[in-house]
Amino acid sequence: MKTEFEHRTKEFSIRIVKLVRTFPKTVDGIEVGRQLLRSGTSIGANYREANRAESKPDFIHKVGVAEKEASETVYWLEICEGAQVGEATEVHTLLKESRELLAIVTTIGRKAKGRTLRAAAVLFTVASATVLFSLSRFPAFRLFS
């Protein structure tokens, strides 16, 4: 059964593929494009795999891989934005979407592990105020539920 999030990540992957096709055929365009293509299309693939996991630990692991790929995709899109690789409006739009996907998949992983964002926020407050700040970058999700 296809979920709404699976559909959203598939559409995101398609947009990443189309964006990378527009990159210049230079060393930087090819390498950044390769990295972005790999990570950007892996989010949905790993989440889809997670939904077909054989156990809860398997689900948690696969969602964790999707989270890492989402984080890497944010990074490569930030590189595209800073280096002005690709169409600026589409890069900006995909960067916003990738940050939302990262927030969603992070929340899914935390809920699957049985941790609430409140518990995570308290742990991060003790460890590093910087990490707590980075969680607050996603206003669509309440930090304290």
VMD Tcl script that builds the backbone (N, CA, C; Angstrom):
set m [mol new atoms 435]
animate dup $m
set s [atomselect $m all]
$s set {name element resname resid chain x y z} {
  {N N MET 1 A 0.844 -1.189 0.000}
  {CA C MET 1 A 0.000 0.000 0.000}
  {C C MET 1 A 0.887 1.250 0.000}
  {N N LYS 2 A 0.623 2.119 -0.920}
  {CA C LYS 2 A 1.414 3.328 -1.067}
  {C C LYS 2 A 0.923 4.389 -0.090}
  {N N THR 3 A 1.855 4.987 0.648}
  {CA C THR 3 A 1.485 6.034 1.586}
  {C C THR 3 A 1.651 7.402 0.936}
  {N N GLU 4 A 1.059 8.395 1.551}
  {CA C GLU 4 A 1.182 9.769 1.051}
  {C C GLU 4 A 2.642 10.214 1.058}
  {N N PHE 5 A 3.380 9.830 2.099}
  {CA C PHE 5 A 4.788 10.213 2.181}
  {C C PHE 5 A 5.611 9.496 1.109}
  {N N GLU 6 A 5.286 8.256 0.799}
  {CA C GLU 6 A 5.970 7.553 -0.292}
  {C C GLU 6 A 5.763 8.301 -1.611}
  {N N HIS 7 A 4.550 8.746 -1.833}
  {CA C HIS 7 A 4.244 9.505 -3.051}
  {C C HIS 7 A 5.037 10.818 -3.075}
  {N N ARG 8 A 5.077 11.491 -1.959}
  {CA C ARG 8 A 5.782 12.775 -1.877}
  {C C ARG 8 A 7.276 12.591 -2.144}
  {N N THR 9 A 7.872 11.548 -1.581}
  {CA C THR 9 A 9.299 11.321 -1.800}
  {C C THR 9 A 9.577 10.881 -3.240}
  {N N LYS 10 A 8.642 10.173 -3.848}
  {CA C LYS 10 A 8.810 9.781 -5.255}
  {C C LYS 10 A 8.784 11.019 -6.151}
  {N N GLU 11 A 7.832 11.913 -5.913}
  {CA C GLU 11 A 7.762 13.153 -6.686}
  {C C GLU 11 A 9.016 13.993 -6.484}
  {N N PHE 12 A 9.520 14.017 -5.267}
  {CA C PHE 12 A 10.760 14.731 -4.974}
  {C C PHE 12 A 11.911 14.129 -5.790}
  {N N SER 13 A 11.993 12.816 -5.824}
  {CA C SER 13 A 13.044 12.134 -6.589}
  {C C SER 13 A 12.976 12.500 -8.064}
  {N N ILE 14 A 11.795 12.522 -8.611}
  {CA C ILE 14 A 11.617 12.869 -10.028}
  {C C ILE 14 A 12.103 14.296 -10.284}
  {N N ARG 15 A 11.786 15.210 -9.379}
  {CA C ARG 15 A 12.227 16.598 -9.539}
  {C C ARG 15 A 13.746 16.713 -9.422}
  {N N ILE 16 A 14.345 15.899 -8.564}
  {CA C ILE 16 A 15.810 15.880 -8.437}
  {C C ILE 16 A 16.433 15.405 -9.752}
  {N N VAL 17 A 15.897 14.325 -10.322}
  {CA C VAL 17 A 16.405 13.800 -11.591}
  {C C VAL 17 A 16.342 14.884 -12.665}
  {N N LYS 18 A 15.205 15.563 -12.753}
  {CA C LYS 18 A 15.041 16.606 -13.776}
  {C C LYS 18 A 16.000 17.776 -13.542}
  {N N LEU 19 A 16.222 18.132 -12.275}
  {CA C LEU 19 A 17.156 19.216 -11.969}
  {C C LEU 19 A 18.574 18.838 -12.380}
  {N N VAL 20 A 19.002 17.636 -12.017}
  {CA C VAL 20 A 20.369 17.212 -12.315}
  {C C VAL 20 A 20.621 17.177 -13.820}
  {N N ARG 21 A 19.610 16.873 -14.604}
  {CA C ARG 21 A 19.761 16.877 -16.067}
  {C C ARG 21 A 20.169 18.251 -16.602}
  {N N THR 22 A 19.860 19.310 -15.852}
  {CA C THR 22 A 20.167 20.670 -16.310}
  {C C THR 22 A 21.561 21.132 -15.887}
  {N N PHE 23 A 22.252 20.352 -15.067}
  {CA C PHE 23 A 23.567 20.761 -14.578}
  {C C PHE 23 A 24.565 20.800 -15.734}
  {N N PRO 24 A 25.545 21.698 -15.636}
  {CA C PRO 24 A 26.563 21.768 -16.688}
  {C C PRO 24 A 27.402 20.495 -16.726}
  {N N LYS 25 A 27.902 20.170 -17.888}
  {CA C LYS 25 A 28.725 18.969 -18.067}
  {C C LYS 25 A 30.192 19.306 -17.779}
  {N N THR 26 A 30.403 19.871 -16.593}
  {CA C THR 26 A 31.742 20.210 -16.115}
  {C C THR 26 A 32.053 19.279 -14.955}
  {N N VAL 27 A 33.298 19.283 -14.510}
  {CA C VAL 27 A 33.688 18.406 -13.396}
  {C C VAL 27 A 32.801 18.658 -12.181}
  {N N ASP 28 A 32.599 19.910 -11.815}
  {CA C ASP 28 A 31.783 20.213 -10.639}
  {C C ASP 28 A 30.315 19.875 -10.863}
  {N N GLY 29 A 29.789 20.199 -12.031}
  {CA C GLY 29 A 28.388 19.895 -12.315}
  {C C GLY 29 A 28.103 18.408 -12.286}
  {N N ILE 30 A 29.024 17.627 -12.860}
  {CA C ILE 30 A 28.846 16.179 -12.901}
  {C C ILE 30 A 28.954 15.578 -11.501}
  {N N GLU 31 A 29.954 15.987 -10.729}
  {CA C GLU 31 A 30.152 15.389 -9.401}
  {C C GLU 31 A 29.045 15.785 -8.427}
  {N N VAL 32 A 28.694 17.059 -8.393}
  {CA C VAL 32 A 27.605 17.489 -7.514}
  {C C VAL 32 A 26.302 16.826 -7.950}
  {N N GLY 33 A 26.089 16.754 -9.245}
  {CA C GLY 33 A 24.888 16.106 -9.764}
  {C C GLY 33 A 24.818 14.641 -9.372}
  {N N ARG 34 A 25.939 13.950 -9.466}
  {CA C ARG 34 A 25.984 12.527 -9.093}
  {C C ARG 34 A 25.644 12.337 -7.616}
  {N N GLN 35 A 26.237 13.155 -6.780}
  {CA C GLN 35 A 25.995 13.037 -5.338}
  {C C GLN 35 A 24.538 13.372 -4.999}
  {N N LEU 36 A 24.032 14.447 -5.594}
  {CA C LEU 36 A 22.654 14.869 -5.338}
  {C C LEU 36 A 21.668 13.825 -5.851}
  {N N LEU 37 A 21.934 13.298 -7.023}
  {CA C LEU 37 A 21.058 12.280 -7.604}
  {C C LEU 37 A 20.999 11.044 -6.711}
  {N N ARG 38 A 22.140 10.620 -6.205}
  {CA C ARG 38 A 22.194 9.431 -5.360}
  {C C ARG 38 A 21.437 9.640 -4.048}
  {N N SER 39 A 21.739 10.731 -3.359}
  {CA C SER 39 A 21.101 10.944 -2.056}
  {C C SER 39 A 19.629 11.336 -2.199}
  {N N GLY 40 A 19.328 12.192 -3.176}
  {CA C GLY 40 A 17.959 12.679 -3.334}
  {C C GLY 40 A 16.959 11.602 -3.709}
  {N N THR 41 A 17.407 10.613 -4.483}
  {CA C THR 41 A 16.502 9.531 -4.865}
  {C C THR 41 A 16.486 8.411 -3.830}
  {N N SER 42 A 17.456 8.397 -2.929}
  {CA C SER 42 A 17.522 7.349 -1.906}
  {C C SER 42 A 16.532 7.558 -0.765}
  {N N ILE 43 A 16.092 8.784 -0.552}
  {CA C ILE 43 A 15.163 9.053 0.560}
  {C C ILE 43 A 13.911 8.205 0.389}
  {N N GLY 44 A 13.269 8.337 -0.754}
  {CA C GLY 44 A 12.039 7.599 -1.010}
  {C C GLY 44 A 12.252 6.106 -1.094}
  {N N ALA 45 A 13.368 5.690 -1.716}
  {CA C ALA 45 A 13.645 4.258 -1.842}
  {C C ALA 45 A 13.810 3.617 -0.467}
  {N N ASN 46 A 14.534 4.272 0.417}
  {CA C ASN 46 A 14.741 3.717 1.755}
  {C C ASN 46 A 13.477 3.780 2.603}
  {N N TYR 47 A 12.682 4.824 2.446}
  {CA C TYR 47 A 11.433 4.893 3.201}
  {C C TYR 47 A 10.469 3.809 2.720}
  {N N ARG 48 A 10.422 3.599 1.427}
  {CA C ARG 48 A 9.567 2.536 0.881}
  {C C ARG 48 A 10.015 1.175 1.425}
  {N N GLU 49 A 11.320 0.952 1.468}
  {CA C GLU 49 A 11.848 -0.285 2.051}
  {C C GLU 49 A 11.453 -0.411 3.515}
  {N N ALA 50 A 11.512 0.697 4.242}
  {CA C ALA 50 A 11.160 0.682 5.663}
  {C C ALA 50 A 9.711 0.232 5.857}
  {N N ASN 51 A 8.835 0.687 4.979}
  {CA C ASN 51 A 7.429 0.304 5.098}
  {C C ASN 51 A 7.192 -1.167 4.805}
  {N N ARG 52 A 8.185 -1.828 4.271}
  {CA C ARG 52 A 8.082 -3.256 4.005}
  {C C ARG 52 A 9.047 -4.042 4.887}
  {N N ALA 53 A 9.448 -3.427 5.991}
  {CA C ALA 53 A 10.402 -4.045 6.912}
  {C C ALA 53 A 9.819 -5.298 7.556}
  {N N GLU 54 A 10.713 -6.173 7.962}
  {CA C GLU 54 A 10.303 -7.436 8.564}
  {C C GLU 54 A 10.120 -7.347 10.066}
  {N N SER 55 A 10.619 -6.293 10.678}
  {CA C SER 55 A 10.503 -6.133 12.126}
  {C C SER 55 A 10.625 -4.656 12.478}
  {N N LYS 56 A 10.310 -4.328 13.726}
  {CA C LYS 56 A 10.435 -2.942 14.171}
  {C C LYS 56 A 11.887 -2.460 14.124}
  {N N PRO 57 A 12.864 -3.272 14.588}
  {CA C PRO 57 A 14.256 -2.821 14.460}
  {C C PRO 57 A 14.681 -2.609 13.000}
  {N N ASP 58 A 14.187 -3.451 12.105}
  {CA C ASP 58 A 14.478 -3.294 10.680}
  {C C ASP 58 A 13.870 -1.991 10.167}
  {N N PHE 59 A 12.644 -1.682 10.574}
  {CA C PHE 59 A 11.977 -0.433 10.194}
  {C C PHE 59 A 12.793 0.762 10.688}
  {N N ILE 60 A 13.191 0.725 11.954}
  {CA C ILE 60 A 13.946 1.834 12.554}
  {C C ILE 60 A 15.261 2.039 11.804}
  {N N HIS 61 A 15.924 0.947 11.477}
  {CA C HIS 61 A 17.191 1.049 10.747}
  {C C HIS 61 A 16.992 1.694 9.375}
  {N N LYS 62 A 15.995 1.236 8.637}
  {CA C LYS 62 A 15.770 1.740 7.283}
  {C C LYS 62 A 15.294 3.192 7.283}
  {N N VAL 63 A 14.497 3.567 8.275}
  {CA C VAL 63 A 14.100 4.966 8.400}
  {C C VAL 63 A 15.337 5.818 8.734}
  {N N GLY 64 A 16.233 5.263 9.538}
  {CA C GLY 64 A 17.477 5.962 9.857}
  {C C GLY 64 A 18.325 6.210 8.617}
  {N N VAL 65 A 18.364 5.239 7.723}
  {CA C VAL 65 A 19.102 5.412 6.462}
  {C C VAL 65 A 18.431 6.507 5.628}
  {N N ALA 66 A 17.101 6.503 5.570}
  {CA C ALA 66 A 16.374 7.546 4.836}
  {C C ALA 66 A 16.671 8.924 5.429}
  {N N GLU 67 A 16.759 8.996 6.755}
  {CA C GLU 67 A 17.072 10.268 7.424}
  {C C GLU 67 A 18.467 10.754 7.039}
  {N N LYS 68 A 19.439 9.852 7.021}
  {CA C LYS 68 A 20.799 10.239 6.627}
  {C C LYS 68 A 20.838 10.726 5.185}
  {N N GLU 69 A 20.114 10.056 4.309}
  {CA C GLU 69 A 20.076 10.463 2.904}
  {C C GLU 69 A 19.394 11.825 2.750}
  {N N ALA 70 A 18.365 12.071 3.539}
  {CA C ALA 70 A 17.684 13.370 3.493}
  {C C ALA 70 A 18.620 14.486 3.952}
  {N N SER 71 A 19.371 14.205 5.000}
  {CA C SER 71 A 20.329 15.193 5.490}
  {C C SER 71 A 21.406 15.477 4.453}
  {N N GLU 72 A 21.885 14.433 3.802}
  {CA C GLU 72 A 22.893 14.613 2.754}
  {C C GLU 72 A 22.324 15.401 1.570}
  {N N THR 73 A 21.072 15.157 1.250}
  {CA C THR 73 A 20.428 15.884 0.149}
  {C C THR 73 A 20.339 17.373 0.466}
  {N N VAL 74 A 19.996 17.705 1.700}
  {CA C VAL 74 A 19.987 19.117 2.112}
  {C C VAL 74 A 21.365 19.718 1.870}
  {N N TYR 75 A 22.396 18.990 2.258}
  {CA C TYR 75 A 23.769 19.471 2.075}
  {C C TYR 75 A 24.074 19.765 0.604}
  {N N TRP 76 A 23.787 18.802 -0.273}
  {CA C TRP 76 A 24.119 18.982 -1.689}
  {C C TRP 76 A 23.298 20.098 -2.324}
  {N N LEU 77 A 22.061 20.262 -1.900}
  {CA C LEU 77 A 21.262 21.369 -2.428}
  {C C LEU 77 A 21.790 22.716 -1.918}
  {N N GLU 78 A 22.310 22.736 -0.698}
  {CA C GLU 78 A 22.955 23.960 -0.198}
  {C C GLU 78 A 24.203 24.278 -1.023}
  {N N ILE 79 A 24.935 23.236 -1.407}
  {CA C ILE 79 A 26.103 23.428 -2.274}
  {C C ILE 79 A 25.652 23.992 -3.623}
  {N N CYS 80 A 24.599 23.426 -4.196}
  {CA C CYS 80 A 24.066 23.921 -5.473}
  {C C CYS 80 A 23.684 25.385 -5.366}
  {N N GLU 81 A 23.023 25.727 -4.273}
  {CA C GLU 81 A 22.588 27.105 -4.069}
  {C C GLU 81 A 23.798 28.038 -3.956}
  {N N GLY 82 A 24.770 27.650 -3.144}
  {CA C GLY 82 A 25.944 28.489 -2.931}
  {C C GLY 82 A 26.833 28.615 -4.153}
  {N N ALA 83 A 26.971 27.530 -4.903}
  {CA C ALA 83 A 27.838 27.526 -6.086}
  {C C ALA 83 A 27.085 27.903 -7.354}
  {N N GLN 84 A 25.813 28.165 -7.220}
  {CA C GLN 84 A 24.942 28.538 -8.335}
  {C C GLN 84 A 24.976 27.483 -9.450}
  {N N VAL 85 A 24.760 26.236 -9.029}
  {CA C VAL 85 A 24.660 25.120 -9.963}
  {C C VAL 85 A 23.183 24.771 -10.087}
  {N N GLY 86 A 22.653 24.755 -11.281}
  {CA C GLY 86 A 21.237 24.459 -11.489}
  {C C GLY 86 A 20.392 25.717 -11.465}
  {N N GLU 87 A 19.142 25.565 -11.844}
  {CA C GLU 87 A 18.206 26.686 -11.903}
  {C C GLU 87 A 17.881 27.134 -10.473}
  {N N ALA 88 A 18.168 28.377 -10.160}
  {CA C ALA 88 A 18.113 28.885 -8.787}
  {C C ALA 88 A 16.757 28.695 -8.121}
  {N N THR 89 A 15.685 28.968 -8.818}
  {CA C THR 89 A 14.347 28.845 -8.224}
  {C C THR 89 A 14.037 27.398 -7.869}
  {N N GLU 90 A 14.366 26.485 -8.767}
  {CA C GLU 90 A 14.104 25.061 -8.503}
  {C C GLU 90 A 14.994 24.542 -7.386}
  {N N VAL 91 A 16.253 24.948 -7.362}
  {CA C VAL 91 A 17.150 24.538 -6.274}
  {C C VAL 91 A 16.588 25.019 -4.947}
  {N N HIS 92 A 16.152 26.272 -4.888}
  {CA C HIS 92 A 15.596 26.827 -3.645}
  {C C HIS 92 A 14.341 26.056 -3.215}
  {N N THR 93 A 13.460 25.777 -4.154}
  {CA C THR 93 A 12.222 25.045 -3.855}
  {C C THR 93 A 12.530 23.636 -3.358}
  {N N LEU 94 A 13.476 22.965 -4.021}
  {CA C LEU 94 A 13.838 21.605 -3.609}
  {C C LEU 94 A 14.569 21.603 -2.266}
  {N N LEU 95 A 15.322 22.642 -1.993}
  {CA C LEU 95 A 15.993 22.753 -0.698}
  {C C LEU 95 A 14.958 22.863 0.417}
  {N N LYS 96 A 13.954 23.674 0.201}
  {CA C LYS 96 A 12.872 23.797 1.187}
  {C C LYS 96 A 12.164 22.453 1.385}
  {N N GLU 97 A 11.847 21.783 0.287}
  {CA C GLU 97 A 11.180 20.481 0.373}
  {C C GLU 97 A 12.068 19.441 1.049}
  {N N SER 98 A 13.366 19.457 0.764}
  {CA C SER 98 A 14.260 18.474 1.382}
  {C C SER 98 A 14.353 18.679 2.888}
  {N N ARG 99 A 14.307 19.913 3.324}
  {CA C ARG 99 A 14.312 20.184 4.776}
  {C C ARG 99 A 13.027 19.681 5.431}
  {N N GLU 100 A 11.912 19.826 4.732}
  {CA C GLU 100 A 10.645 19.302 5.255}
  {C C GLU 100 A 10.665 17.776 5.298}
  {N N LEU 101 A 11.185 17.140 4.253}
  {CA C LEU 101 A 11.287 15.680 4.233}
  {C C LEU 101 A 12.181 15.195 5.360}
  {N N LEU 102 A 13.287 15.896 5.594}
  {CA C LEU 102 A 14.193 15.537 6.689}
  {C C LEU 102 A 13.474 15.629 8.029}
  {N N ALA 103 A 12.724 16.684 8.236}
  {CA C ALA 103 A 11.988 16.843 9.495}
  {C C ALA 103 A 10.966 15.723 9.675}
  {N N ILE 104 A 10.281 15.363 8.616}
  {CA C ILE 104 A 9.252 14.318 8.694}
  {C C ILE 104 A 9.885 12.967 8.986}
  {N N VAL 105 A 10.917 12.616 8.249}
  {CA C VAL 105 A 11.523 11.294 8.438}
  {C C VAL 105 A 12.218 11.209 9.800}
  {N N THR 106 A 12.756 12.317 10.292}
  {CA C THR 106 A 13.341 12.342 11.631}
  {C C THR 106 A 12.266 12.081 12.680}
  {N N THR 107 A 11.122 12.710 12.520}
  {CA C THR 107 A 10.005 12.515 13.448}
  {C C THR 107 A 9.503 11.069 13.410}
  {N N ILE 108 A 9.405 10.512 12.224}
  {CA C ILE 108 A 8.973 9.112 12.091}
  {C C ILE 108 A 9.934 8.195 12.830}
  {N N GLY 109 A 11.224 8.432 12.650}
  {CA C GLY 109 A 12.229 7.617 13.331}
  {C C GLY 109 A 12.158 7.734 14.841}
  {N N ARG 110 A 11.988 8.936 15.336}
  {CA C ARG 110 A 11.905 9.134 16.785}
  {C C ARG 110 A 10.666 8.458 17.365}
  {N N LYS 111 A 9.552 8.599 16.674}
  {CA C LYS 111 A 8.324 7.971 17.163}
  {C C LYS 111 A 8.454 6.453 17.143}
  {N N ALA 112 A 9.104 5.920 16.124}
  {CA C ALA 112 A 9.290 4.472 16.035}
  {C C ALA 112 A 10.170 3.964 17.173}
  {N N LYS 113 A 11.116 4.778 17.580}
  {CA C LYS 113 A 12.005 4.404 18.682}
  {C C LYS 113 A 11.321 4.595 20.037}
  {N N GLY 114 A 10.174 5.266 20.027}
  {CA C GLY 114 A 9.454 5.493 21.270}
  {C C GLY 114 A 9.899 6.724 22.020}
  {N N ARG 115 A 10.721 7.533 21.378}
  {CA C ARG 115 A 11.161 8.772 22.017}
  {C C ARG 115 A 10.308 9.914 21.519}
  {N N THR 116 A 9.962 10.807 22.400}
  {CA C THR 116 A 9.244 12.003 21.984}
  {C C THR 116 A 10.244 13.102 21.685}
  {N N LEU 117 A 9.796 14.105 20.989}
  {CA C LEU 117 A 10.676 15.239 20.716}
  {C C LEU 117 A 11.064 15.948 22.006}
  {N N ARG 118 A 10.178 15.915 22.994}
  {CA C ARG 118 A 10.500 16.552 24.269}
  {C C ARG 118 A 11.712 15.875 24.897}
  {N N ALA 119 A 11.717 14.559 24.928}
  {CA C ALA 119 A 12.839 13.834 25.507}
  {C C ALA 119 A 14.111 14.111 24.723}
  {N N ALA 120 A 14.011 14.131 23.416}
  {CA C ALA 120 A 15.172 14.415 22.579}
  {C C ALA 120 A 15.666 15.838 22.825}
  {N N ALA 121 A 14.748 16.783 22.960}
  {CA C ALA 121 A 15.131 18.175 23.191}
  {C C ALA 121 A 15.858 18.316 24.516}
  {N N VAL 122 A 15.395 17.614 25.545}
  {CA C VAL 122 A 16.057 17.673 26.846}
  {C C VAL 122 A 17.461 17.086 26.738}
  {N N LEU 123 A 17.605 15.956 26.054}
  {CA C LEU 123 A 18.923 15.355 25.870}
  {C C LEU 123 A 19.847 16.300 25.110}
  {N N PHE 124 A 19.340 16.927 24.061}
  {CA C PHE 124 A 20.156 17.813 23.264}
  {C C PHE 124 A 20.509 19.089 24.021}
  {N N THR 125 A 19.628 19.528 24.900}
  {CA C THR 125 A 19.912 20.729 25.680}
  {C C THR 125 A 21.127 20.493 26.561}
  {N N VAL 126 A 21.189 19.314 27.136}
  {CA C VAL 126 A 22.319 18.979 27.980}
  {C C VAL 126 A 23.584 18.862 27.132}
  {N N ALA 127 A 23.465 18.226 25.959}
  {CA C ALA 127 A 24.635 17.968 25.125}
  {C C ALA 127 A 25.093 19.198 24.347}
  {N N SER 128 A 24.131 19.920 23.747}
  {CA C SER 128 A 24.532 21.031 22.881}
  {C C SER 128 A 23.346 21.910 22.533}
  {N N ALA 129 A 23.453 23.183 22.829}
  {CA C ALA 129 A 22.386 24.120 22.485}
  {C C ALA 129 A 22.281 24.286 20.973}
  {N N THR 130 A 23.359 24.069 20.263}
  {CA C THR 130 A 23.344 24.202 18.810}
  {C C THR 130 A 22.404 23.193 18.177}
  {N N VAL 131 A 22.406 21.967 18.655}
  {CA C VAL 131 A 21.532 20.941 18.105}
  {C C VAL 131 A 20.083 21.286 18.379}
  {N N LEU 132 A 19.776 21.765 19.569}
  {CA C LEU 132 A 18.410 22.169 19.887}
  {C C LEU 132 A 17.973 23.273 18.936}
  {N N PHE 133 A 18.852 24.220 18.659}
  {CA C PHE 133 A 18.519 25.297 17.722}
  {C C PHE 133 A 18.199 24.733 16.343}
  {N N SER 134 A 18.980 23.755 15.891}
  {CA C SER 134 A 18.744 23.222 14.556}
  {C C SER 134 A 17.402 22.506 14.473}
  {N N LEU 135 A 16.928 21.930 15.569}
  {CA C LEU 135 A 15.601 21.325 15.565}
  {C C LEU 135 A 14.519 22.383 15.391}
  {N N SER 136 A 14.754 23.563 15.921}
  {CA C SER 136 A 13.745 24.613 15.841}
  {C C SER 136 A 13.639 25.211 14.446}
  {N N ARG 137 A 14.504 24.804 13.508}
  {CA C ARG 137 A 14.448 25.309 12.139}
  {C C ARG 137 A 13.242 24.771 11.389}
  {N N PHE 138 A 12.546 23.812 11.946}
  {CA C PHE 138 A 11.422 23.188 11.275}
  {C C PHE 138 A 10.127 23.573 11.983}
  {N N PRO 139 A 9.581 24.756 11.677}
  {CA C PRO 139 A 8.413 25.251 12.394}
  {C C PRO 139 A 7.154 24.415 12.184}
  {N N ALA 140 A 7.134 23.567 11.169}
  {CA C ALA 140 A 5.944 22.770 10.921}
  {C C ALA 140 A 5.738 21.709 12.004}
  {N N PHE 141 A 6.756 21.445 12.769}
  {CA C PHE 141 A 6.649 20.420 13.803}
  {C C PHE 141 A 6.825 21.060 15.176}
  {N N ARG 142 A 5.962 20.674 16.080}
  {CA C ARG 142 A 6.063 21.186 17.444}
  {C C ARG 142 A 7.213 20.497 18.150}
  {N N LEU 143 A 8.059 21.272 18.822}
  {CA C LEU 143 A 9.135 20.667 19.577}
  {C C LEU 143 A 8.609 19.962 20.820}
  {N N PHE 144 A 7.560 20.505 21.404}
  {CA C PHE 144 A 7.032 19.924 22.632}
  {C C PHE 144 A 5.594 19.506 22.409}
  {N N SER 145 A 5.409 18.212 22.261}
  {CA C SER 145 A 4.048 17.719 21.991}
  {C C SER 145 A 3.358 17.303 23.270}
}
mol reanalyze $m
mol bondsrecalc $m
mol representation Tube
mol addrep $m
